[in-house]
Amino acid sequence: MTTYKESGVDIDLANKSIDSIKKKVKSTFDKNTLSNLGAFGGCYLFPKDDYDEPVLVSSTDGVGTKLKIAFLTKNHSTIGRCLVNHCVNDILVLGAKPLFFLDYFGTGKLDPLAFKDVVGGMTEACKENSCVLIAGETAEMPGFYKEGEYDLSGTVVGVVDRKNMMSERKVLSGDVLIGLPSSGLHTNGYSLARKVLLEKFSTDEYLDQIGCTVGEALLSVHRSYLSILNPILDKKWLHGISHITGGGIIENTERVVSASQKIEIDWSSWKTLSIFELIKDIGNVPTEDMRRSFNLGIGMVLIVEKDSVEEIDKYLKNINEPYSVIGEIV
């Protein structure tokens, strides 16, 4: 006789692991959360009266091979935060604010401590983004994943009033590009970064050039820009927003401008983070490849009406958010 547990799936352990994180997950719930954990689906009372023409905006993503760094360092505390923040930023460029978030955690054999750290990070990020972690899926699939590894993805659902949708606005020639700093690689370019850095350094090796260990630099949390941009999303001088992910500054910003417009970037207008300089120098990576693979220290780009640069300058200085004028639309 062979049991499910003997085949590699321990339902009791999975249930205990989920029970251990229920209190944290419930701390993200708000007055519109109608379902409880363990239901077949998450139920959310849509606040339709808060909007004239509410538009639902959704996005699904993962964190790429940044997971490999978590496996090597056995530090799983930042991965969940990165996942939520990445998804929140993706709908933010359309002017949307998050309502709720769902996650998928797949592994061969569940490690309760790693699972708890990952979900703990997600709950922390959800609370910071005023977003409900409403439901998720935890899957054990023996033989499918390597021992000690897991996969992670997430889906966010948000809302924006149609009159405030960024896609309804028009980017104009002469608009100025305002770059907001990233905290590091965020969640892109890790295949290249790992190939270059891990052939020479261990993840626990401290490097003066970056002021921390290699693992700490690579696991830095992907920033959420929601709290920064939320107060100005309705400003008509804000013509567009670009989240700098895979493809770099140029390719991501091209997604929010017309085909007839060109993006001019002054690559010397901000100081590239030391982690990117290290990757470029150690790996002898061509400049063009660096620009397409990484954010190079700019995590979000705001496209602003030229005559309103003083207003955005005043706002960002008032909230102590550093920025760089990195280019323009021509």
C-alpha positions as CSV (number, residue, x, y, z in Angstrom):
1,M,0.0,0.0,0.0
2,T,1.4,3.4,-1.0
3,T,0.0,6.6,0.5
4,Y,-0.1,10.1,-1.0
5,K,2.4,11.2,1.8
6,E,4.8,8.4,0.8
7,S,4.7,9.6,-2.8
8,G,5.9,13.0,-1.6
9,V,2.8,15.1,-0.9
10,D,2.2,15.8,2.8
11,I,-1.3,17.4,3.0
12,D,-1.1,17.7,6.8
13,L,2.2,19.6,6.6
14,A,0.7,21.9,4.0
15,N,-2.3,22.6,6.1
16,K,-0.1,23.4,9.1
17,S,2.0,25.7,7.0
18,I,-1.1,27.6,5.7
19,D,-2.5,27.8,9.3
20,S,0.8,29.4,10.4
21,I,0.4,32.3,8.0
22,K,-3.3,32.9,8.2
23,K,-3.1,35.6,10.9
24,K,-0.6,37.6,8.8
25,V,-2.7,37.2,5.7
26,K,-5.9,38.3,7.4
27,S,-4.1,41.4,8.6
28,T,-4.3,42.7,5.0
29,F,-8.1,42.3,4.8
30,D,-10.3,45.4,4.7
31,K,-14.0,46.1,5.0
32,N,-14.6,45.0,1.4
33,T,-13.1,41.5,1.9
34,L,-16.1,39.1,2.0
35,S,-14.4,35.7,1.9
36,N,-12.2,33.9,4.4
37,L,-9.0,32.0,3.8
38,G,-9.6,28.5,2.5
39,A,-12.6,29.4,0.3
40,F,-12.6,28.2,-3.3
41,G,-12.2,31.9,-4.4
42,G,-11.6,35.3,-3.0
43,C,-14.6,37.6,-2.7
44,Y,-14.3,41.4,-2.7
45,L,-17.1,43.9,-2.6
46,F,-16.3,46.4,-5.4
47,P,-16.4,50.0,-4.2
48,K,-18.2,51.2,-7.3
49,D,-19.7,54.3,-5.7
50,D,-16.2,55.7,-5.3
51,Y,-15.7,56.1,-9.1
52,D,-17.6,57.7,-12.0
53,E,-16.5,55.1,-14.6
54,P,-14.5,52.4,-12.7
55,V,-12.1,50.4,-14.9
56,L,-10.6,47.2,-13.5
57,V,-6.9,46.7,-14.3
58,S,-5.0,43.5,-13.7
59,S,-1.5,42.1,-14.2
60,T,0.3,38.8,-13.6
61,D,4.1,38.5,-13.1
62,G,6.9,36.6,-11.4
63,V,10.3,37.5,-10.0
64,G,12.4,35.6,-12.6
65,T,15.7,34.0,-11.6
66,K,16.0,36.3,-8.6
67,L,14.5,33.1,-6.9
68,K,17.9,31.5,-7.5
69,I,19.6,34.0,-5.2
70,A,17.0,33.3,-2.5
71,F,17.7,29.5,-2.8
72,L,21.5,30.1,-2.6
73,T,21.3,32.4,0.4
74,K,18.4,30.7,2.1
75,N,17.0,34.2,2.5
76,H,13.3,34.2,1.4
77,S,12.2,37.4,3.2
78,T,12.4,39.8,0.2
79,I,11.0,37.7,-2.6
80,G,7.4,38.1,-1.7
81,R,7.7,41.8,-1.3
82,C,9.3,42.0,-4.7
83,L,6.5,40.1,-6.3
84,V,3.7,42.3,-4.9
85,N,5.6,45.6,-5.6
86,H,6.4,44.6,-9.2
87,C,2.7,43.8,-9.9
88,V,1.5,47.0,-8.2
89,N,4.0,49.1,-10.3
90,D,2.7,47.5,-13.5
91,I,-0.9,48.6,-13.0
92,L,0.3,51.9,-11.5
93,V,1.6,53.0,-15.0
94,L,-2.1,52.9,-16.1
95,G,-3.1,55.1,-13.1
96,A,-4.6,52.2,-11.2
97,K,-4.5,51.5,-7.5
98,P,-4.5,47.9,-6.2
99,L,-7.6,46.3,-4.6
100,F,-6.4,42.7,-4.0
101,F,-3.6,40.3,-4.8
102,L,-3.4,36.5,-5.4
103,D,-0.3,34.3,-5.4
104,Y,0.8,31.0,-6.6
105,F,3.5,29.0,-4.7
106,G,4.7,25.8,-6.3
107,T,7.3,23.4,-5.0
108,G,8.4,19.8,-4.9
109,K,8.4,19.4,-1.1
110,L,7.1,22.2,1.0
111,D,9.6,23.9,3.3
112,P,7.4,25.5,6.0
113,L,10.0,28.1,7.0
114,A,10.7,29.3,3.4
115,F,7.0,29.4,2.7
116,K,6.3,31.4,5.8
117,D,9.0,33.9,4.9
118,V,7.8,34.3,1.3
119,V,4.1,34.8,2.3
120,G,5.2,37.0,5.2
121,G,6.9,39.3,2.7
122,M,3.8,39.4,0.5
123,T,1.6,40.3,3.5
124,E,4.0,43.1,4.4
125,A,4.0,44.5,0.9
126,C,0.2,44.2,0.6
127,K,-0.3,46.3,3.7
128,E,2.2,48.9,2.5
129,N,0.3,49.1,-0.8
130,S,-3.2,49.1,0.9
131,C,-3.9,45.8,-1.0
132,V,-5.7,42.7,0.3
133,L,-3.9,39.3,0.0
134,I,-7.2,37.7,-0.8
135,A,-6.3,34.2,-1.9
136,G,-3.6,31.9,-3.3
137,E,-2.6,28.5,-4.3
138,T,0.1,26.3,-2.7
139,A,1.0,23.3,-4.8
140,E,3.3,20.4,-3.9
141,M,4.6,18.5,-7.0
142,P,7.3,16.0,-6.2
143,G,9.8,15.4,-9.0
144,F,8.8,18.6,-10.8
145,Y,11.0,21.1,-8.9
146,K,14.5,20.6,-7.7
147,E,14.9,20.0,-3.9
148,G,14.8,23.2,-2.0
149,E,13.4,25.2,-4.9
150,Y,10.0,26.7,-5.6
151,D,8.3,28.9,-8.2
152,L,6.3,32.0,-7.4
153,S,3.9,34.2,-9.4
154,G,1.2,36.7,-8.5
155,T,-1.8,38.5,-9.9
156,V,-3.0,42.0,-8.8
157,V,-6.4,43.5,-9.5
158,G,-6.8,47.3,-9.2
159,V,-9.1,50.1,-10.3
160,V,-8.9,53.5,-12.0
161,D,-11.5,56.0,-12.9
162,R,-11.5,56.1,-16.7
163,K,-11.0,59.9,-16.7
164,N,-7.7,59.3,-14.9
165,M,-6.3,56.4,-17.1
166,M,-2.8,57.1,-18.3
167,S,-3.5,55.4,-21.6
168,E,-6.2,58.0,-22.3
169,R,-3.6,60.8,-22.1
170,K,-1.4,62.0,-24.9
171,V,2.4,62.3,-24.7
172,L,3.7,65.4,-26.5
173,S,6.9,66.4,-28.1
174,G,9.0,68.3,-25.6
175,D,7.7,66.4,-22.6
176,V,10.4,65.8,-20.0
177,L,11.4,62.4,-18.6
178,I,11.7,62.3,-14.8
179,G,13.5,59.3,-13.5
180,L,12.8,57.9,-10.0
181,P,15.6,55.8,-8.5
182,S,15.5,52.0,-8.2
183,S,16.8,50.1,-5.2
184,G,18.9,47.8,-7.4
185,L,18.1,45.2,-10.1
186,H,14.5,45.0,-8.9
187,T,13.3,41.8,-10.7
188,N,15.0,41.9,-14.1
189,G,18.4,41.0,-15.6
190,Y,19.2,38.2,-13.1
191,S,20.3,35.6,-15.6
192,L,23.0,38.0,-16.8
193,A,23.9,39.2,-13.3
194,R,24.2,35.6,-11.9
195,K,26.3,34.5,-14.8
196,V,28.7,37.4,-14.3
197,L,28.9,37.7,-10.5
198,L,28.5,34.1,-9.3
199,E,31.3,32.8,-11.5
200,K,33.6,35.1,-9.5
201,F,32.0,35.7,-6.1
202,S,29.9,33.8,-3.5
203,T,26.7,35.3,-2.4
204,D,28.0,35.8,1.1
205,E,31.1,37.7,-0.1
206,Y,31.3,41.3,1.1
207,L,32.5,43.8,-1.6
208,D,33.5,47.4,-0.7
209,Q,32.4,48.5,-4.2
210,I,28.8,47.8,-3.4
211,G,29.0,48.2,0.4
212,C,27.3,44.8,1.2
213,T,27.5,41.2,0.3
214,V,26.7,40.0,-3.2
215,G,23.6,38.2,-2.0
216,E,22.3,41.3,-0.1
217,A,22.7,43.5,-3.2
218,L,20.9,41.0,-5.5
219,L,18.0,40.5,-3.0
220,S,17.3,44.2,-2.4
221,V,13.6,44.8,-2.5
222,H,11.9,45.9,-5.7
223,R,10.5,49.3,-4.8
224,S,6.8,50.2,-5.0
225,Y,6.2,53.7,-6.3
226,L,2.5,53.8,-5.3
227,S,2.8,56.0,-2.3
228,I,5.0,58.5,-4.3
229,L,2.7,58.7,-7.3
230,N,-0.7,58.3,-5.7
231,P,-1.1,62.0,-4.9
232,I,-0.3,63.2,-8.4
233,L,-2.1,60.5,-10.6
234,D,-4.9,63.0,-11.4
235,K,-2.5,65.8,-12.5
236,K,-3.1,66.6,-16.1
237,W,0.6,67.5,-16.6
238,L,1.5,63.9,-15.9
239,H,1.2,62.5,-19.5
240,G,2.6,59.0,-18.9
241,I,4.4,56.6,-16.6
242,S,6.9,53.8,-17.5
243,H,7.9,50.9,-15.2
244,I,11.5,50.0,-16.0
245,T,11.6,46.2,-16.2
246,G,13.1,43.9,-18.8
247,G,14.1,45.8,-21.9
248,G,15.4,48.8,-20.0
249,I,14.5,52.4,-20.0
250,I,14.1,52.9,-23.8
251,E,12.0,49.8,-24.6
252,N,9.7,50.2,-21.7
253,T,9.1,53.9,-22.2
254,E,8.4,53.3,-25.9
255,R,5.4,51.3,-24.8
256,V,3.7,54.5,-23.6
257,V,4.5,56.9,-26.5
258,S,3.4,56.9,-30.1
259,A,5.3,55.3,-32.9
260,S,6.1,58.7,-34.4
261,Q,7.9,59.9,-31.2
262,K,11.5,59.4,-30.2
263,I,12.9,59.1,-26.7
264,E,16.2,60.9,-26.1
265,I,18.0,59.8,-22.9
266,D,20.9,61.6,-21.3
267,W,22.7,58.6,-19.9
268,S,25.0,60.8,-17.9
269,S,22.2,62.6,-16.0
270,W,22.2,60.2,-13.0
271,K,24.7,58.1,-11.2
272,T,24.5,54.5,-12.1
273,L,24.2,52.2,-9.0
274,S,27.5,50.5,-8.0
275,I,26.0,47.0,-8.5
276,F,25.5,47.7,-12.2
277,E,29.0,49.1,-12.6
278,L,30.3,46.0,-10.9
279,I,28.4,43.7,-13.4
280,K,29.6,45.7,-16.4
281,D,33.3,45.7,-15.3
282,I,33.5,42.1,-14.1
283,G,31.6,40.7,-17.1
284,N,32.9,43.2,-19.7
285,V,29.3,43.6,-20.7
286,P,28.7,45.9,-23.7
287,T,27.0,49.2,-22.8
288,E,24.0,48.5,-25.1
289,D,23.4,45.1,-23.4
290,M,23.5,46.8,-20.0
291,R,20.9,49.3,-21.1
292,R,18.6,46.6,-22.4
293,S,19.0,44.2,-19.5
294,F,18.9,46.4,-16.5
295,N,17.2,49.5,-15.1
296,L,20.6,51.0,-14.3
297,G,19.3,52.8,-11.2
298,I,16.0,54.2,-12.7
299,G,13.0,52.2,-11.6
300,M,10.2,54.5,-12.9
301,V,10.0,57.2,-15.5
302,L,7.4,60.0,-15.4
303,I,6.6,61.8,-18.6
304,V,5.8,65.4,-17.6
305,E,4.6,68.4,-19.5
306,K,7.6,70.7,-19.9
307,D,6.0,73.8,-18.4
308,S,5.1,71.7,-15.2
309,V,8.6,70.6,-14.4
310,E,8.8,73.1,-11.5
311,E,5.6,71.7,-10.0
312,I,6.9,68.1,-10.0
313,D,10.2,69.3,-8.7
314,K,8.5,71.0,-5.8
315,Y,6.4,67.9,-5.1
316,L,9.2,65.4,-5.1
317,K,11.5,67.6,-3.0
318,N,8.6,68.1,-0.5
319,I,8.4,64.3,0.0
320,N,12.2,63.9,0.0
321,E,12.1,61.7,-3.2
322,P,15.3,62.1,-5.2
323,Y,14.9,62.3,-9.0
324,S,16.8,63.0,-12.2
325,V,15.8,64.7,-15.4
326,I,16.9,62.0,-17.7
327,G,15.7,63.1,-21.2
328,E,12.8,64.2,-23.3
329,I,10.3,63.2,-26.0
330,V,11.1,64.5,-29.5
